[in-house]
């Protein structure tokens, strides 16, 4: 069985456990769905100079302009978990956030947390 990366929580629970949002960028949920379709299985995210960079499971950039080195650590998320967030949240926009040092994704009253670093979890 494939390892799942990420967990969807209620916003209130995420704020209690991981703190308040310190930085956020908004992306249309339809664009997030397009990104998911470009990387079945897993997808990776990172902020670089306050810009969102997204890599497919082969570590190729599919959103933003950045060439990832093998040593660059991105947050690895299972696309099934990210899709679940979009369905449960139900909003037209999705927030990519930092909660201090913690990367999270919010849609509506749901938040995706507990992502894994890649490397080593790729």
C-alpha positions as CSV (number, residue, x, y, z in Angstrom):
1,X,0.0,0.0,0.0
2,X,1.2,3.5,-0.9
3,X,2.1,5.9,2.0
4,X,-0.3,8.8,2.3
5,X,1.2,12.2,3.0
6,X,-1.0,14.9,4.7
7,X,-4.1,14.9,6.8
8,X,-7.2,17.0,6.5
9,X,-8.3,18.7,9.8
10,X,-11.0,21.1,10.9
11,X,-9.6,24.7,10.8
12,X,-10.2,25.1,14.6
13,X,-8.2,22.0,15.3
14,X,-5.4,23.1,13.0
15,X,-5.1,26.5,14.6
16,X,-5.0,24.9,18.1
17,X,-2.3,22.4,17.1
18,X,-0.2,24.3,14.6
19,X,-0.9,28.0,15.4
20,X,-2.2,30.9,13.4
21,X,-1.3,31.7,9.8
22,X,1.7,33.9,9.4
23,X,1.9,34.0,5.5
24,X,-0.7,33.0,2.9
25,X,-1.2,33.0,-0.9
26,X,-4.5,32.4,-2.6
27,X,-4.9,30.1,-5.7
28,X,-8.1,29.3,-7.5
29,X,-9.3,25.8,-6.5
30,X,-9.8,25.0,-10.3
31,X,-6.0,25.7,-10.8
32,X,-5.2,23.4,-7.8
33,X,-7.3,20.6,-9.5
34,X,-5.3,21.1,-12.7
35,X,-2.1,20.8,-10.8
36,X,-3.3,17.5,-9.2
37,X,-4.1,16.1,-12.7
38,X,-0.5,16.9,-13.7
39,X,1.0,14.8,-10.9
40,X,-1.1,11.7,-10.0
41,X,0.0,10.2,-6.7
42,X,2.0,12.9,-5.0
43,X,2.6,16.6,-5.4
44,X,5.1,18.9,-3.7
45,X,4.9,22.5,-2.5
46,X,7.3,25.2,-1.2
47,X,7.5,28.9,-0.9
48,X,10.5,30.5,-2.5
49,X,10.9,34.2,-2.0
50,X,7.2,34.4,-1.1
51,X,6.2,32.7,-4.3
52,X,4.5,29.3,-4.4
53,X,6.4,26.6,-6.3
54,X,4.8,23.3,-7.1
55,X,6.6,20.2,-8.3
56,X,5.2,17.0,-9.8
57,X,6.1,13.6,-8.4
58,X,9.2,13.6,-10.6
59,X,10.3,17.0,-9.0
60,X,9.7,18.9,-12.2
61,X,8.2,22.4,-11.8
62,X,4.5,22.6,-12.8
63,X,3.7,26.0,-11.1
64,X,6.0,28.9,-10.7
65,X,9.5,29.4,-12.0
66,X,12.1,27.5,-10.1
67,X,14.5,24.7,-10.9
68,X,14.6,22.4,-7.9
69,X,17.9,20.8,-6.9
70,X,17.8,17.3,-5.4
71,X,18.7,18.9,-2.0
72,X,15.8,21.4,-2.0
73,X,13.2,20.3,0.5
74,X,9.6,20.5,-0.6
75,X,6.4,19.4,1.3
76,X,5.2,16.2,-0.2
77,X,1.4,15.6,-0.3
78,X,-0.7,12.8,-1.6
79,X,-3.0,14.0,-4.3
80,X,-5.9,12.0,-2.9
81,X,-5.6,13.9,0.4
82,X,-5.4,17.3,-1.4
83,X,-8.5,16.4,-3.5
84,X,-10.3,15.4,-0.3
85,X,-9.5,18.9,1.1
86,X,-11.0,20.6,-2.0
87,X,-14.1,18.5,-1.8
88,X,-14.6,19.0,2.0
89,X,-13.8,22.7,1.9
90,X,-16.0,23.4,-1.2
91,X,-14.6,26.9,-1.8
92,X,-13.5,28.4,-5.1
93,X,-10.2,29.5,-3.7
94,X,-7.5,27.7,-1.7
95,X,-5.0,29.2,0.6
96,X,-1.4,28.0,0.7
97,X,0.0,29.0,4.1
98,X,2.8,29.0,6.6
99,X,2.0,28.7,10.3
100,X,5.4,29.7,11.6
101,X,7.6,26.9,10.1
102,X,4.6,24.6,9.3
103,X,3.3,24.5,5.7
104,X,-0.5,24.1,5.4
105,X,-3.3,24.4,2.8
106,X,-6.7,25.7,3.7
107,X,-10.0,25.5,1.8
108,X,-13.1,26.6,3.6
109,X,-13.1,25.4,7.2
110,X,-10.7,22.5,6.4
111,X,-6.9,22.6,6.6
112,X,-4.4,20.1,5.2
113,X,-1.5,19.6,7.6
114,X,1.1,16.9,8.4
115,X,2.8,16.9,5.1
116,X,6.2,15.2,4.7
117,X,9.6,16.6,3.6
118,X,11.0,15.5,0.3
119,X,13.7,14.5,0.6
120,X,13.6,12.1,2.4
121,X,9.9,11.2,1.9
122,X,9.6,11.3,-1.9
